[in-house]
Amino acid sequence: MPAAPFQFDASSAYYDEAKSLIAGAVNSNVRLAGAPFPLCFDHAEGAHLFDIDGNRYIDYALGMGPGILGHAPRQVCDAVAKTLSQGQMFAGQHRAELDLARLLNRHIPSAEMVRVGMTGSEAVQAALRLSRAHTGRTKFVKFEGHYHGWFDNVLVSYAPDTAKPGETLPLPRAPKLESQGQLPSVCDDIIVLPWNDAAALEEVLESHGQEIAAVITEPALCNTGAIAPRPGYLEQMRDLTTRHGIVLIFDEVITGFRLGVGGAQQRFGVTPDLSTFAKAMAGGFPVAALVGKRDLMEQFGTGAVNHSGTYNANVPSIVASIATIEALAADGGAALSSAESTGEALMSGLRDLAASVGINLKVQGYGTCFNTFFADTDAVHDYQSYRLTDLDRQQAFLAALVARGVRPTSRGTWFVSTAHGDTDVAETLTIAKEALASLTS
């Protein structure tokens, strides 16, 4: 017998009260899209999340990705707890910083040198500044649907306009600002292209290469649809940027420590000049890193390029990062491989459910990070093709899941952790079957 949908009375009361003091009742605009409204949570453990109404969720949002080991992982919490009485920030260095740098250097192909910060948005800014200093150029290339943080100069064309039927959009694309208050002048230094289109990239680099400092990309498009790079695409990007003396930046804020201990660059065998990491790096604690080639990164060390931050390399975040990476790398990456297998089983089960009820649910991506959407085609390869999917039905499906105890992200991304297991997969599929049935009833 299907379970009754959850009640959210306490969360609703919290939401109404919070709106009077917290803008939108949330402290990140990403959370405005919560279903049925931004919920309030009490605690989390492993693969499960509990709200203030007492509802339990199998959590596939995982804090928007950081919880690669699940919530409150014992090995990370214990490691951090041991340091708390020693102090958190020294306005100076501590030994664990070098221990973390050695780990990143060991596992990430591009990490000849390291700088640690607090957020992925900041790491991206440092990467772009360094690229401009290194090349003496001002422009950079980004791609439609890719998210590189909320700062003015990169919050561009994350959700741009889509082509009308029969329309061919020009190259490069017209940049679209995503927020009121952004400076229109940032569009002067940005070139927006469709992703997964090597010919478009080559055309622009051939004509504008001498103006371009960097090309920045998610190596797998996980912010929009969990879309894989086409075979050879990243290799062509690497060749083209090298040919034109352009810095290639991989934004691995999501893919890092999810698609491999060494990130997507290790998985795909393509090494960028600079890479940004955050989210899963510290198992839930706030941290970010910019890593890259020695000749670029040393410009921070000479003081020629500024990168600063009061909270950078604070003790708890560094120790949490070490504990997380060591857990993921142990036994040849067994824990991460197991999480990927769990996710693949879930993906397969969702596809089977869709086929059994004759609904056009599609599932694509990777075991530890995949996306669900509704479409009559499998040809989703970039932002424009993703926007042609049935996004209204997707939102209805996600709301039906949350109301029954399964919580992906509000954009349809599912993150799987090492804490998820076979029981979670089986329960998720039972609930997903009910949610799909609710769409056709």
Secondary structure, 3 states (H helix, E strand, C coil): CCCCCCCCHHHHHHHHHHCCCCHHHCCCHHHHHCCCCCCCEEEEEECEEEECCCCEEEECCCCCCCCCCCECCHHHHHHHHCCHHHCCCCCCCCHHHHHHHHHHHHHCCCCCEEEEECCHHHHHHHHHHHHHHHHCCCEEEEECCCCCCCCCCCCECCCCCCCCCCCCCCCCECCCECCCCCCHHHHHHEEEECCCCHHHHHHHHHHHHHHEEEEEECCCECCCCCECCCCCHHHHHHHHHHHCCCEEEEECCCCCCCCCCCHHHHHHCCCCCEEEECHHHHCCCCCEEEEECHHHHHHHHCCCCCCCCCCCCCHHHHHHHHHHHHHHHHHHHHHHHHHHHHHHHHHHHHHHHHHHHCCCEEEEEECCEEEEEECCCCCCCCHHHHHCCCHHHHHHHHHHHHCCCEECCCCCEEECCCCCCHHHHHHHHHHHHHHHHHHHC
